[in-house]
Amino acid sequence: MANSYSAADIQVLEGLDAVRMRPGMYIGSTGTRGLHHLIWEIVDNAIDEAANGYATEITVTLKKDGSCEVTDNGRGVPVDIHPQFGVSAVEVVYTQLHAGGKFSDKNYAYSGGLHGVGASVVNALSEWMVVDVYQNYAHYQQRFESSTDPKTGKILSGHPVAPLAKIGNTRKRGTQVCFKPDARVFEDTHFQTDLVRRRVRELAYLNRGVKFVFTDERLKDPAERTIEYCYEGGLADFVKYLNTDKNVITEPIVFEASRDGLLVRVAIQYTDSYTESIYSFVNNVPTPEGGTHETGFKAAVTKAFNDYARRIGALKEKDNNLTGDDFREGMTAVVYAGVKNPQFEGQTKGKLGNTEVRPVYEAVCSEQLSIYLDDLKHQDAAQRIVEKAVKAARVREAARKARNLARQKNELEAAPLVGKLSSCTGRNPELNELFIVEGDSAGGSAKQGRDRRFQAILPLRGKPLNVEKKRLDQVLANEEFRSIITALGTGIGEEFDLTHLKYNRVIILSDADQDGAHIRAILLTFFFRYMRDLVTEGHVYIGMPPLYKVAKGNKTLYCYDDNALPAAIREVGRGYTLQRYKGLGEMNPEQLWDTTLNPDGRRLVQVTIEDLAEAERRVTILMGDKVEPRKAYISAFANFNRVDDFKPVTVEA
């Protein structure tokens, strides 16, 4: 008998229940990214006060009890009674979805918290939240909690413990929000110091002259707990920071203008590198997927520099225009748009969709770049940029031919690949895995030990090319990278298409030593530069082979770091044998399967990009031309045998 389906089956989620039921719809996930998104939502509100001229200082504090406190010295959330709901505006803002003062431009010309759901969503997903408002010489406070109804067992999300109350007098002004993420919602409620600190620093660059104070009360060293950021140079200081470890060939090109309600801010600096690095923002919100403002900026760069190249004779009448790729080679740019009614793709705001922004942004950038290029003071820098673009164009045709060569399945290319790649029999890309393995010896063991139904093996012969120091045509001429490109099937660079990916997991498998770490860094740099979506969409992993085998009788333990070894030795007792693996090639196929290939027992680390600017900086440090920053970074952070949460794996004979 079919189940009945009536009006009684239609569930209406009231208040903040919808947020609690489907948190991913509002903050992206319940993992690390979603957890920290709570901070960004509250900080966005404080930033909006500063960006619109009402606040000069913002503090972000990570508390010992696991909560986060955000304070600004702006106007303070209104405390009077809301005419529709009959409670204070504070209570409305923190308990009602789509409630806020940002749906018109009366109070905020430019706002990152467009949807009006940020504050209430944070409240809904917190164990508790306390809001303090300092306004008109009075201090107001209200507390919200997410508790369990003892009668129904239902979680009451973010409900007020009591109405907003005046608790004292003060000369302070602004809003302070302190919240503790609910462990019933998030996989882990521990805020990461570096991640928050980097975002606070980024906001300081984007908001020229605004003072940001970051404090982590959990740190043991008092001298490290608090750091202040304030940059009078704004975006110019930002691009200088991003290029700290690169060889720059120009000073920053900086301009700001407004037109038709759109605020345009841009900073550009060129280096001698071969790749572009563009970071775009809308109303202080990062847009890592770009959008119409970034598209307009790129079009303006292409037009303005082509026009200039023709004016100075670098391009003759018969010559074709150079491409945008040519002019963006070696470019580091921060592209900022102030948009009154931004339309983001999703609440996590990864891409700007306003179609009206592109033509205005393009027109403003074209005009401002033309002014810069026509200024006699900038002729040396302008000509260096054009010369670099002309050189890039000369190798572009060679790169195109090399790209076609890498894509074609002719004998010249396919023969060596067939001998190297051991494909899997499965035809479902969602289930298939590609192991990129260091060395022929390890590759041979992996081929024998794998599950050929879904695991493919591609051995590398020697160390691949460091793509950070090479042009695209040189990268494509490298046999190792041509093999990887062909095996994955996605193409490369501008032609990259993730829908053609043949393997859902791309796993880098190298020795647990410095050479192995270098190979991992080279491969990750290649993916970051030329197949970035492969990383951002979560397809790249690092396999973690064991360092030791401890055996006694029929019992064998594998240890993946030095910390796990003492416990393994105690477990097997006296009379054990210890083997330190110098490389993957020392393991036979069965051992490699047990420890590294078997999905039920292996250790994989997924590669993600939490902060694009920081990822760019670290790639430059590790793989760029400057030696001293690399030595300093490796000395401070590199420990090739430390994986703190890995335990010994037991194999019974």
SULMOBEL-V63497 format. One record per residue. N is the residue number from 0. SS is DSSP state (@ for helix, = for strand, . for the rest). PSI is psi in radians with two decimals (none if undefined). OMEGA is omega in whole degrees, -180 to 180 (NA if undefined). Layout:
N_SS_PSI_OMEGA ; N_SS_PSI_OMEGA
This chain:
0_._2.30_-178 ; 1_._2.53_177 ; 2_._2.47_177 ; 3_._2.63_-178 ; 4_._1.91_-175 ; 5_._-3.08_-179 ; 6_@_-0.50_-180 ; 7_@_-0.33_-180 ; 8_@_-0.15_-180 ; 9_._2.00_-176 ; 10_._2.26_177 ; 11_._2.04_179 ; 12_._2.03_-176 ; 13_._2.69_176 ; 14_._-2.16_-177 ; 15_._0.14_-178 ; 16_@_-0.64_-178 ; 17_@_-0.64_180 ; 18_@_-0.76_-179 ; 19_@_-0.62_-177 ; 20_@_-0.67_-177 ; 21_._1.18_-176 ; 22_._-0.55_-179 ; 23_@_-0.47_179 ; 24_@_-0.42_-173 ; 25_@_-0.54_-178 ; 26_@_0.12_175 ; 27_._-0.77_-179 ; 28_._3.00_174 ; 29_._0.27_176 ; 30_._-2.74_-177 ; 31_@_-0.76_-177 ; 32_@_-0.80_179 ; 33_@_-0.70_178 ; 34_@_-0.86_-178 ; 35_@_-0.35_176 ; 36_@_-0.48_176 ; 37_@_-0.78_179 ; 38_@_-0.78_-175 ; 39_@_-0.58_179 ; 40_@_-0.75_180 ; 41_@_-0.70_178 ; 42_@_-0.65_178 ; 43_@_-0.72_180 ; 44_@_-0.72_178 ; 45_@_-0.70_179 ; 46_@_-0.70_180 ; 47_@_-0.64_176 ; 48_@_-0.76_-179 ; 49_@_-0.75_-177 ; 50_@_-0.44_-180 ; 51_._0.25_170 ; 52_._0.23_-176 ; 53_._-0.23_-179 ; 54_._2.63_-180 ; 55_._-0.19_-177 ; 56_=_2.39_180 ; 57_=_2.34_178 ; 58_=_2.49_175 ; 59_=_2.13_-175 ; 60_=_2.19_173 ; 61_=_2.07_-173 ; 62_._2.78_-179 ; 63_._-0.50_-178 ; 64_._0.13_178 ; 65_._0.03_179 ; 66_._2.96_177 ; 67_=_2.40_-178 ; 68_=_2.25_179 ; 69_=_2.22_-176 ; 70_=_2.44_171 ; 71_=_2.83_178 ; 72_._0.71_178 ; 73_._-2.62_-174 ; 74_._-0.36_-176 ; 75_._2.48_176 ; 76_._2.39_179 ; 77_._2.49_-176 ; 78_._-0.09_-179 ; 79_._2.97_-176 ; 80_=_2.31_179 ; 81_._2.27_-174 ; 82_._-0.48_-178 ; 83_._-0.70_-173 ; 84_._-0.28_177 ; 85_._0.24_175 ; 86_._3.04_-178 ; 87_=_2.67_177 ; 88_@_-0.55_177 ; 89_@_-0.82_-179 ; 90_@_-0.66_179 ; 91_@_-0.83_-177 ; 92_@_-0.66_-173 ; 93_@_0.02_179 ; 94_@_-0.20_-178 ; 95_._2.21_174 ; 96_._2.57_178 ; 97_._0.75_173 ; 98_._2.25_-180 ; 99_._3.08_-178 ; 100_._0.44_-171 ; 101_._0.23_-179 ; 102_._-0.16_170 ; 103_._2.99_-180 ; 104_._0.36_180 ; 105_._-0.77_-177 ; 106_._-0.54_-178 ; 107_._2.06_177 ; 108_._-0.74_-180 ; 109_._2.28_-175 ; 110_._2.38_174 ; 111_._-0.50_-179 ; 112_._1.01_-172 ; 113_._-0.80_-166 ; 114_._-0.25_179 ; 115_._0.26_-179 ; 116_._-0.21_-172 ; 117_@_-0.96_-176 ; 118_@_-0.77_-178 ; 119_@_-0.58_178 ; 120_@_-0.75_178 ; 121_@_-0.74_178 ; 122_@_-0.77_-177 ; 123_@_-0.54_-175 ; 124_._0.24_180 ; 125_=_2.62_173 ; 126_=_-0.72_174 ; 127_=_2.79_177 ; 128_=_2.41_176 ; 129_=_2.20_180 ; 130_=_2.16_175 ; 131_=_2.29_178 ; 132_=_2.25_179 ; 133_=_1.93_-170 ; 134_=_2.36_177 ; 135_._0.77_178 ; 136_._0.32_179 ; 137_=_2.63_178 ; 138_=_2.06_180 ; 139_=_2.63_-180 ; 140_=_2.53_173 ; 141_=_2.44_-179 ; 142_=_2.44_178 ; 143_=_2.59_180 ; 144_=_2.67_171 ; 145_=_1.80_-175 ; 146_=_2.94_-179 ; 147_=_2.24_177 ; 148_._2.06_-176 ; 149_._-0.42_-178 ; 150_._-0.79_-174 ; 151_._-0.31_-176 ; 152_._0.03_-179 ; 153_._2.48_177 ; 154_=_2.16_176 ; 155_=_1.89_-171 ; 156_=_2.13_169 ; 157_=_0.70_-178 ; 158_=_2.58_180 ; 159_=_2.34_176 ; 160_._-0.62_179 ; 161_._2.87_178 ; 162_._2.84_175 ; 163_._2.36_-177 ; 164_=_2.54_172 ; 165_=_2.21_-176 ; 166_=_0.03_178 ; 167_=_-3.12_177 ; 168_=_2.67_-178 ; 169_._2.75_172 ; 170_._-0.09_179 ; 171_._2.82_174 ; 172_._2.64_178 ; 173_=_-2.88_-178 ; 174_=_2.43_175 ; 175_=_2.19_180 ; 176_=_2.16_177 ; 177_=_2.22_-178 ; 178_=_2.66_177 ; 179_=_2.04_-179 ; 180_=_2.52_-177 ; 181_._2.13_-180 ; 182_._-0.27_177 ; 183_._-0.20_-179 ; 184_._-0.78_-170 ; 185_._2.57_178 ; 186_._-0.59_179 ; 187_._2.28_-177 ; 188_._0.30_-179 ; 189_._2.06_177 ; 190_._2.39_-178 ; 191_._2.13_-175 ; 192_@_-0.93_-175 ; 193_@_-0.70_-178 ; 194_@_-0.80_-180 ; 195_@_-0.74_-179 ; 196_@_-0.71_180 ; 197_@_-0.72_180 ; 198_@_-0.68_177 ; 199_@_-0.75_178 ; 200_@_-0.73_178 ; 201_@_-0.76_179 ; 202_@_-0.59_178 ; 203_@_-0.68_176 ; 204_@_-0.70_-175 ; 205_@_-0.36_-178 ; 206_._1.47_-174 ; 207_._2.20_174 ; 208_._-0.13_178 ; 209_._2.33_-178 ; 210_=_2.20_177 ; 211_=_2.34_178 ; 212_=_2.12_177 ; 213_=_2.27_179 ; 214_=_2.34_173 ; 215_=_1.76_-177 ; 216_._-0.16_-178 ; 217_._-0.30_-177 ; 218_._2.47_-177 ; 219_._-0.72_-177 ; 220_._1.99_-179 ; 221_@_-0.54_-178 ; 222_@_-0.38_-178 ; 223_@_-0.09_-171 ; 224_@_-0.64_-174 ; 225_=_2.37_176 ; 226_=_2.45_-179 ; 227_=_2.50_177 ; 228_=_2.31_175 ; 229_._2.11_-175 ; 230_._1.93_179 ; 231_._-0.41_180 ; 232_._-0.20_177 ; 233_._-2.16_-175 ; 234_@_-0.53_177 ; 235_@_-0.75_177 ; 236_@_-0.58_-179 ; 237_@_-0.88_-178 ; 238_@_-0.56_176 ; 239_@_-0.72_178 ; 240_@_-0.78_-179 ; 241_@_-0.51_-178 ; 242_._0.29_-176 ; 243_._-0.74_-175 ; 244_._0.34_176 ; 245_._2.86_177 ; 246_._1.83_-176 ; 247_=_2.60_178 ; 248_._-0.04_175 ; 249_._2.81_167 ; 250_._2.85_-180 ; 251_._2.39_170 ; 252_=_2.01_-172 ; 253_=_2.34_173 ; 254_=_2.75_180 ; 255_=_2.37_180 ; 256_=_2.78_177 ; 257_=_2.49_177 ; 258_=_2.32_177 ; 259_._0.70_178 ; 260_._0.06_180 ; 261_=_2.24_177 ; 262_=_2.22_-179 ; 263_=_2.14_174 ; 264_=_2.29_-177 ; 265_=_2.46_170 ; 266_=_2.28_-178 ; 267_=_2.39_171 ; 268_=_2.40_-178 ; 269_=_2.52_176 ; 270_=_3.07_180 ; 271_._0.21_-180 ; 272_._3.08_-175 ; 273_._0.05_-178 ; 274_._2.83_178 ; 275_._2.64_177 ; 276_=_1.83_-179 ; 277_=_2.23_179 ; 278_=_2.08_-176 ; 279_=_2.63_-177 ; 280_=_2.63_172 ; 281_=_2.07_179 ; 282_._0.76_179 ; 283_._-0.05_-180 ; 284_=_2.20_178 ; 285_=_2.42_175 ; 286_._1.33_-175 ; 287_._-0.37_178 ; 288_._0.10_176 ; 289_._-2.37_-178 ; 290_=_-2.91_-173 ; 291_@_-0.52_178 ; 292_@_-0.73_179 ; 293_@_-0.66_177 ; 294_@_-0.76_178 ; 295_@_-0.70_179 ; 296_@_-0.82_-179 ; 297_@_-0.72_179 ; 298_@_-0.68_-180 ; 299_@_-0.72_179 ; 300_@_-0.81_-179 ; 301_@_-0.81_-177 ; 302_@_-0.86_-175 ; 303_@_-0.74_-178 ; 304_@_-0.58_175 ; 305_@_-0.77_178 ; 306_@_-0.75_-180 ; 307_@_-0.74_180 ; 308_@_-0.60_177 ; 309_@_-0.62_-180 ; 310_@_-0.60_-178 ; 311_._0.01_176 ; 312_._0.11_177 ; 313_._-0.49_173 ; 314_._2.19_179 ; 315_._2.96_-177 ; 316_._-0.64_-177 ; 317_._-0.27_-177 ; 318_._2.55_172 ; 319_._2.69_174 ; 320_._2.63_172 ; 321_._2.76_-179 ; 322_._2.92_176 ; 323_@_-0.64_178 ; 324_@_-0.68_-180 ; 325_@_-0.80_-176 ; 326_@_-0.34_-179 ; 327_@_-0.01_177 ; 328_._2.17_-180 ; 329_._0.08_-178 ; 330_=_2.33_166 ; 331_=_2.17_-176 ; 332_=_2.50_169 ; 333_=_2.12_-174 ; 334_=_2.04_-175 ; 335_=_2.37_176 ; 336_=_2.27_170 ; 337_=_1.93_-174 ; 338_._2.28_-175 ; 339_._-0.71_179 ; 340_._1.26_-176 ; 341_._2.50_175 ; 342_._1.80_-180 ; 343_=_2.70_175 ; 344_._1.69_180 ; 345_._2.82_-179 ; 346_._-0.42_180 ; 347_._-0.08_165 ; 348_._1.01_-179 ; 349_._-0.31_-174 ; 350_._2.38_178 ; 351_=_2.30_-176 ; 352_._-0.06_-177 ; 353_._1.98_-178 ; 354_@_-0.50_-178 ; 355_@_-0.24_-177 ; 356_@_-0.69_-173 ; 357_@_-0.94_-176 ; 358_@_-0.63_-180 ; 359_@_-0.78_-180 ; 360_@_-0.74_179 ; 361_@_-0.76_-179 ; 362_@_-0.78_-179 ; 363_@_-0.80_-179 ; 364_@_-0.71_178 ; 365_@_-0.79_-179 ; 366_@_-0.80_-177 ; 367_@_-0.66_178 ; 368_@_-0.65_177 ; 369_@_-0.70_177 ; 370_@_-0.77_179 ; 371_@_-0.82_-175 ; 372_@_-0.48_-180 ; 373_@_-0.18_-179 ; 374_._2.22_-178 ; 375_@_-0.51_-179 ; 376_@_-0.37_-173 ; 377_@_0.18_-174 ; 378_@_-0.70_180 ; 379_@_-0.83_-180 ; 380_@_-0.75_-178 ; 381_@_-0.75_-179 ; 382_@_-0.59_176 ; 383_@_-0.69_180 ; 384_@_-0.78_-179 ; 385_@_-0.74_179 ; 386_@_-0.71_179 ; 387_@_-0.70_179 ; 388_@_-0.69_179 ; 389_@_-0.74_177 ; 390_@_-0.69_179 ; 391_@_-0.66_180 ; 392_@_-0.59_-179 ; 393_@_-0.61_-180 ; 394_@_-0.13_-179 ; 395_@_-0.72_180 ; 396_@_-0.70_176 ; 397_@_-0.68_179 ; 398_@_-0.69_179 ; 399_@_-0.75_179 ; 400_@_-0.72_179 ; 401_@_-0.63_179 ; 402_@_-0.74_177 ; 403_@_-0.66_179 ; 404_@_-0.70_-180 ; 405_@_-0.41_-176 ; 406_@_-0.53_-176 ; 407_._2.54_-180 ; 408_._1.11_176 ; 409_._3.08_-174 ; 410_@_-0.61_-177 ; 411_@_-0.65_-176 ; 412_@_-0.72_-170 ; 413_@_-0.57_-176 ; 414_@_-0.91_179 ; 415_@_-0.53_-179 ; 416_@_-0.75_-180 ; 417_@_-0.67_-180 ; 418_@_-0.43_-177 ; 419_@_-0.79_-176 ; 420_=_2.16_170 ; 421_=_1.76_-175 ; 422_._2.94_177 ; 423_._2.83_-178 ; 424_._-0.41_-179 ; 425_._2.55_-178 ; 426_._0.18_178 ; 427_._1.84_-178 ; 428_._-0.50_-179 ; 429_._-0.45_-178 ; 430_._-0.29_-171 ; 431_._2.65_180 ; 432_=_2.49_174 ; 433_=_2.11_175 ; 434_=_2.08_172 ; 435_=_1.89_-166 ; 436_=_2.38_178 ; 437_=_2.05_171 ; 438_._2.58_180 ; 439_@_-0.63_-178 ; 440_@_-0.89_178 ; 441_@_-0.63_178 ; 442_@_-0.67_178 ; 443_@_-0.77_178 ; 444_@_-0.72_-179 ; 445_@_-0.69_179 ; 446_@_-0.67_-179 ; 447_@_-0.56_-174 ; 448_@_-0.26_-174 ; 449_._2.97_168 ; 450_._1.79_-171 ; 451_._-0.14_179 ; 452_._-0.56_-177 ; 453_._0.01_-177 ; 454_=_2.16_176 ; 455_=_2.61_-177 ; 456_=_2.26_175 ; 457_=_1.77_179 ; 458_=_2.55_174 ; 459_=_2.37_178 ; 460_._1.71_-179 ; 461_._-3.09_-175 ; 462_._2.22_180 ; 463_._2.99_-180 ; 464_._2.45_173 ; 465_._1.77_-173 ; 466_@_-0.31_-179 ; 467_@_-0.43_-176 ; 468_@_0.16_-175 ; 469_._2.67_174 ; 470_._2.88_-176 ; 471_@_-0.68_-179 ; 472_@_-0.59_177 ; 473_@_-0.64_178 ; 474_@_-0.79_-177 ; 475_@_-0.35_177 ; 476_@_-0.19_-179 ; 477_._2.19_-174 ; 478_@_-0.67_-178 ; 479_@_-0.79_-178 ; 480_@_-0.56_175 ; 481_@_-0.67_178 ; 482_@_-0.76_180 ; 483_@_-0.79_-179 ; 484_@_-0.80_-179 ; 485_@_-0.72_-179 ; 486_@_-0.70_-177 ; 487_@_-0.62_176 ; 488_._0.13_-174 ; 489_._-0.20_-169 ; 490_._-2.96_-173 ; 491_._2.64_175 ; 492_@_-2.26_-178 ; 493_@_-0.43_-179 ; 494_@_0.05_-178 ; 495_._2.29_-180 ; 496_._1.86_-175 ; 497_@_-0.40_-178 ; 498_@_-0.28_179 ; 499_@_0.13_-178 ; 500_._2.25_-176 ; 501_._-0.24_-176 ; 502_._2.23_-179 ; 503_._-0.58_177 ; 504_=_2.25_174 ; 505_=_1.93_-169 ; 506_=_2.09_177 ; 507_=_2.16_-177 ; 508_=_1.81_-179 ; 509_._2.93_-178 ; 510_._2.67_-179 ; 511_._1.01_177 ; 512_._-3.03_-176 ; 513_@_-0.68_177 ; 514_@_-0.73_178 ; 515_@_-0.69_178 ; 516_@_-0.65_179 ; 517_@_-0.72_178 ; 518_@_-0.74_177 ; 519_@_-0.78_-179 ; 520_@_-0.71_179 ; 521_@_-0.81_-179 ; 522_@_-0.72_179 ; 523_@_-0.64_176 ; 524_@_-0.73_178 ; 525_@_-0.84_180 ; 526_@_-0.69_-179 ; 527_@_-0.70_-176 ; 528_@_-0.68_-169 ; 529_@_-0.21_178 ; 530_._0.86_-170 ; 531_@_-0.65_-179 ; 532_@_-0.43_177 ; 533_@_-0.64_179 ; 534_@_-0.87_-175 ; 535_@_-0.48_180 ; 536_._0.09_171 ; 537_._0.50_-178 ; 538_._-0.16_-175 ; 539_=_2.31_-179 ; 540_=_2.79_172 ; 541_=_2.15_176 ; 542_=_2.51_-177 ; 543_._1.66_178 ; 544_._2.75_180 ; 545_._2.73_176 ; 546_._-0.55_-174 ; 547_=_2.66_168 ; 548_=_2.13_177 ; 549_=_2.10_-174 ; 550_=_2.55_173 ; 551_=_2.05_-179 ; 552_._-2.23_-179 ; 553_._0.03_-174 ; 554_=_2.30_179 ; 555_=_2.28_176 ; 556_=_2.40_175 ; 557_=_2.33_-179 ; 558_=_2.36_-174 ; 559_._-0.09_174 ; 560_._2.96_-178 ; 561_@_-0.55_-177 ; 562_@_-0.51_-177 ; 563_@_-0.24_-173 ; 564_@_-0.83_-179 ; 565_@_-0.71_-180 ; 566_@_-0.65_179 ; 567_@_-0.71_-180 ; 568_@_-0.72_178 ; 569_@_-0.63_-177 ; 570_@_-0.71_-178 ; 571_@_-0.40_178 ; 572_._-3.04_-176 ; 573_._2.78_177 ; 574_._0.30_-179 ; 575_._2.83_170 ; 576_=_2.48_-177 ; 577_=_2.23_175 ; 578_=_2.21_175 ; 579_=_2.02_-178 ; 580_._2.08_176 ; 581_._-0.35_180 ; 582_._2.91_-180 ; 583_@_-0.54_-176 ; 584_@_-0.27_-180 ; 585_@_-0.18_180 ; 586_._2.41_175 ; 587_._2.96_-176 ; 588_@_-0.69_-179 ; 589_@_-0.74_179 ; 590_@_-0.69_180 ; 591_@_-0.67_177 ; 592_@_-0.82_-177 ; 593_@_-0.68_-169 ; 594_@_-0.48_-165 ; 595_@_-0.47_-175 ; 596_@_-0.57_-175 ; 597_._2.05_-179 ; 598_._-0.39_-178 ; 599_._-0.25_-177 ; 600_._-0.17_-175 ; 601_._2.92_175 ; 602_._2.10_176 ; 603_=_2.47_174 ; 604_=_2.07_178 ; 605_=_2.35_-179 ; 606_._2.17_179 ; 607_._2.91_176 ; 608_._1.79_179 ; 609_._-0.57_-176 ; 610_._1.88_-174 ; 611_@_-0.75_-179 ; 612_@_-0.71_-180 ; 613_@_-0.65_177 ; 614_@_-0.75_178 ; 615_@_-0.78_-177 ; 616_@_-0.71_-178 ; 617_@_-0.65_176 ; 618_@_-0.75_180 ; 619_@_-0.76_-180 ; 620_@_-0.84_-173 ; 621_@_-0.56_-171 ; 622_@_-0.03_-177 ; 623_._-2.93_-173 ; 624_._-0.50_-172 ; 625_._2.20_-173 ; 626_@_-0.76_-173 ; 627_@_-0.81_177 ; 628_@_-0.62_180 ; 629_@_-0.78_179 ; 630_@_-0.76_-179 ; 631_@_-0.71_-179 ; 632_@_-0.80_-179 ; 633_@_-0.71_179 ; 634_@_-0.64_-176 ; 635_@_-0.61_-168 ; 636_@_-0.37_-171 ; 637_._2.17_170 ; 638_._1.79_-169 ; 639_._-0.14_-177 ; 640_._0.21_-175 ; 641_._2.03_171 ; 642_._1.58_-161 ; 643_._-0.62_-172 ; 644_._0.25_179 ; 645_._2.36_-180 ; 646_._2.82_176 ; 647_._2.56_175 ; 648_=_2.24_-178 ; 649_=_2.32_175 ; 650_=_2.02_177 ; 651_=_2.28_180 ; 652_._none_NA
